[in-house]
Amino acid sequence: MRKLFITTTAVAAVAMLALSGCSPREGSEAPAEGGGFEAGSVIGVALPDKTSENWTIAGSLFEAAIADAGFEANVQYAGSTSPAPDQQAQISTMIEDGAKVIIVGAFDSKSLGAQLKEAAEQGVKIIAYDRLLEETENVDYYAAFDNFKVGELQGQALVDGLKAQGEGPYNIELFSGAATDPNAAVFFNGAMSILQPLIDDGTLVVQSGEVAVEQTSTEGWDGPTAQERMDTLLQGSYQSETINGVLAPNDNLARYILQAVEDAGQGDIVITGQDSEAASIPLIMDGTQYMTIYKDTRKLVTQSIDMVKELASGAEATTNDTADNGSKEVPTFYLDPIVVTADNAAEVYKDNETLFPLTQK
């Protein structure tokens, strides 16, 4: 049986290599008269969990970037047992400890209203990181990759990969991320903007009939949960059918889904992913996983810290768009995601010390 996983230790060791040679811009401006804050101020970073390699890398990058910018870092992860209450308590503590800015990668984007209100009352600026904070006026900025575009790219890649295998119709199944993560629905809706017309005309067939985001969600972005659902789908809908493709929202879920497909004795499938996790690059290079999305965590961390520096100087943070969070249009800076397949992986990853060596194997 092909081994689809790299050990946690190995992935962690590889991931930490990304920290070398990727220091963000140095130094911070002195506070402008009548605004801003001083060097040495506390900058809080509240991250949701360590289930994704990118969150682990982001925490280490934030530690280094905040220190390099001349501030004091307070980086916290929510625990696995009660992550939403943990994150609420961590943010409250950051406010009490005098944080000037708190960068929030939310576990539950709608559960932090009281803490964000407290931050606003204390003059603490809030930057939503990667996940939009929803249904609150008390978020100042949002830094992320364009997540609807991520979904569009995943959907189009799935179609392209299937067409490269021959003529349809094609049997596919759909997966999305955690319902507590606002990005999960955005990814899914972006993908369905490409896939739904082809489902409607019969080019794509979802044998299970599960096509709504609520039916396809994966609690906690948990890989074993996705594998269990895939096992169930294969047993229920593919005893006499062949599955051709799967929309998987990230690399971690894709690996577990692939394991279920292999265990069921199905053939090769076209499967999507996201995050360019080190464990998935070999699978992309040998064609086991058709594609991933590269969202360079270094660039997103750097963008977030650039916003902090601008706020420290007394200026507004630079943005290039807005995002509707249900209560306001949040000033936003979007970065562009990149589709990666076996054809372009070496070129895309050539400046990433972690992933480029993997593309040469």
Order of alpha helices (4+ residues) and beta strands (2+ residues): alpha-beta-alpha-beta-alpha-beta-alpha-beta-beta-alpha-beta-alpha-beta-alpha-alpha-beta-alpha-beta-alpha-beta-alpha-beta-beta-beta-alpha-alpha
